[in-house]
């Protein structure tokens, strides 16, 4: 069993097919795999005159590609399902961690197409409102980024302090507003 540098503790939970599909998907998407596939097609094409472009010669490439395609559908789908689930969980964490975000969006993938269309109208309106703002700095400033970072550091420090007291399972609430405060004239940080 191989372990990844980022999360070696998680590999023991992976089943055989999960490890297999991850390995095959990564290998199939490499330039080397493309080169091998291209070489096979070129060799097959070059042998056409030798075999007189017979039905058997055509059957070899048709059967081979059909079998590989059929099996790869399941392998790639397994990998895609895992990646999609991981992406949903990451997005759910972002939604849940932002007090301004709407928590109803956490399980949005389970809504009907009609319900999604209703929600989409809200975000279409937000996008239209944002288009009227010519200043990109009005929504994303460097000061805002610094303020958010300081707020996260404060929360992380609170979490470490709680963990030392035996409350490691509790997630602390943010203390104070993470938005940057206006600087007073003449002061530098």
N, C-alpha and C positions, 0 to 999 in steps of 0.2 A: 504494500500500500504506500502510495506517495502522499506526501503532505505538502500543503502550500505554505509559503513563507508568511502569509498574512493571517491565516486561521488554521493552524495545524490541529487545534483541539477539536475542530468540527469534522475532520475527515472520518473519524470512527463511526459517525452517524450516517454516512453515505452508503447507500446500497450498491450492489454490484452494477446494476443497470445505470444508476446515476453516474457512477465513476466512469463507466464505459461510454455513456452518451456524451459526457463532458469531454473526454479524451478524443473521441471520434469527431465530435463537432469542431473542436479546436484544430485537429489535424486536417479535416476536410476543408477548412477555411484558409489553410496556409498556401502560400505561393508554390511550395513543393508539390502539394497535392494537385494543384492546377497543372503544373508542369508534367506530372506523371500522367494525368488524364489526357492532356494534349498529346503527349508522346504516344500513348496507346492509340488514340484516334489517327495520328499520322502513320504509325506502323500499320494499323488496320487498313487505312486507305492505300498505303503503298503495296500491300499484299493483294489488293484487288485484282490486278492483272495476272498475278501468279495463279489465283484461284478462278480466274475467268469471271469475276464479279458474280459468282454463283449465288443461289438462294442460301446455301449453307454458309457462305462467307458473310452475307448480310445478316443471317440469323445469329451469328456469333456476337456481333456488336449490339443487335437489338435485344437479345436475351440478356447479355451482360449488363447493359445500361438499365433495362427494366428491373432486374433483380436489385441492382445497387440503389436505384431510385426508390423502389418500394421499401427497402429496409431503412434507407436514410430518412424517409418521412417520419418513422417512429423515433429514431434516434434524435433527430433535430427537434421534434415536437417535445420530447422529454426535456431536453435542454431549454427550449423556449418556455415551457411551462414553469420550470424552476426560476428562470430569469424574470419572467413576468410576475411571479409571486414575490420574489425578492424586491422588485421595483415597486409593487403595490405596498409592501410593508414599509419601504423607505419613504414613500410618499405619505403613507398614513402617519408615520412618525413625524414628518414635517408638519402635517396638518394639525396633529394633536399637540405639538409643542408650541405652536404659534397661537397666542390668545386671540388674535384678530381673525384667524382662519375659521371657516365654518366647519364644525365637526361632522355635519351631515354628509360631507364629501368623503369621509373615511371609507364608506362601503359603496361608493358611487358605481362601481362596476356591477353591482347587483341590481341596479335600477333598470326599468323598462326603457325602450327607446323613446317613448313619449315623455317619460319623466326626465330623461337626459336632455331632450329638446327644450323643455321648460327651463332647466338649469342653464343650458347653453345661452339662452337669451340674456340672462344676467351678466354673463362674462362677455358676450358680444357688446352689451351696453358699456361695460367697463373699458373694453378695448377702444370703443369709439370715443369715450371721454378722454382716454389717455392720448389718443391721436391729436386732440386739440391742444395738448400741452407741447409746446415747442422745445422746452428746456428739459433735456434728459436728466440733468442734475437735480431737478425738483423731486424726482422719486428715488434716485440712487446717488447719494453723495458720499464722498470719502469719509466725512465726519460721521455719517450714519453708520458706515461699515465699522469704523473704530468703536463707536458707541455700542453696537451690537456685540462686538468681540469682547469688550469690557464686561458687558452684561453676562455673557456666557461664562467668562472666567469667574465672575462673582458667584454664579450658580454652581459651577464646578467646585469652587472652594467650599461652598456651603455643603455640597454633597459629600466631599471628603471629610469635613468636620462631623457631619452626621454619621458617616461610616465608622469613624473612630469611636463614636459613642455607642456603637452596636445597632444603629438604625440603617444599615446598608441597603435594606430592601425598600426604603422610602425614598421617593423622589422629591427633593425640596422645591418649593415654589420660588420663582424668581423674586429677588428682593429689590424692589424699586423699579423705576422706569429705566429701560436699557437704552433709550434714545439719548443722544448727546445733548448736553446742556450748552446754551450759547456761551461763547467765551467773552470774558470781560475785556474791554479795550486795554491794551498794554500788557496783558498776561499771556505767557506762552506756556505750553505744557511740555 
